[in-house]
Amino acid sequence: MVAGLVIGGSVGLMFYIAGTLVAAQGQILKASLDSAVHSSPFLNETQKAQTMSL
């Protein structure tokens, strides 16, 4: 009984950590795209807003 709770808790913790890492990587990619779009000399303001979904 206790072993099942420990195993279940550790598996749940691993999924939580993996989900947090995936979410953080997504935020990093979004920030990278935002920086690239913001500094692009080839896009006008309307195109920048449309690309960043504003």
N, C-alpha and C positions, 0 to 999 in steps of 0.2 A: 504493500500500500504506500509506504513512505517512499520506496524506490521509484514507484510510478510518478509520484508528485515531483520528486527531484528531477527525474528524466524529463517529464513534461515541462517543468519550469525552465530547465536549461535549454530545451528546444525552443520554447517560446521566447526566451531571452536572445537566443541566436537569431531568430527571425526578426525580432525587434531591432537588433543591432544592424542586421543586413538591410532592413527597410530604412533605417535612419541614414545609412551610408548611401543608399540609392537616391534618397531624397536630397541629400547634400550634393551629390554629383549632379543631379538635375538642376539644382540652383546654381552651381558653378557653370554649367553649360549655358544656362539662361543669361547669366551675367556676362559671359564671354560674347554671346550673340548681341546683347544689348550694347556692349562696348564697341563691337565691330560696326554695328549699324550706326551708332551715334557718331563715330569718327569717320564714316564713309563720305568722301567728297562727291560720290556719284549719285547719291540719293537726295531728293528734295525733302522738305519737312513733311509733306503728305505721305510720301513713300516710307519715310522713317517711322511715322506713327502707325501706318498700316502694317509694316513689318513687325513692329513691337506690339501689335494688337491693342493700340490705344484709341 
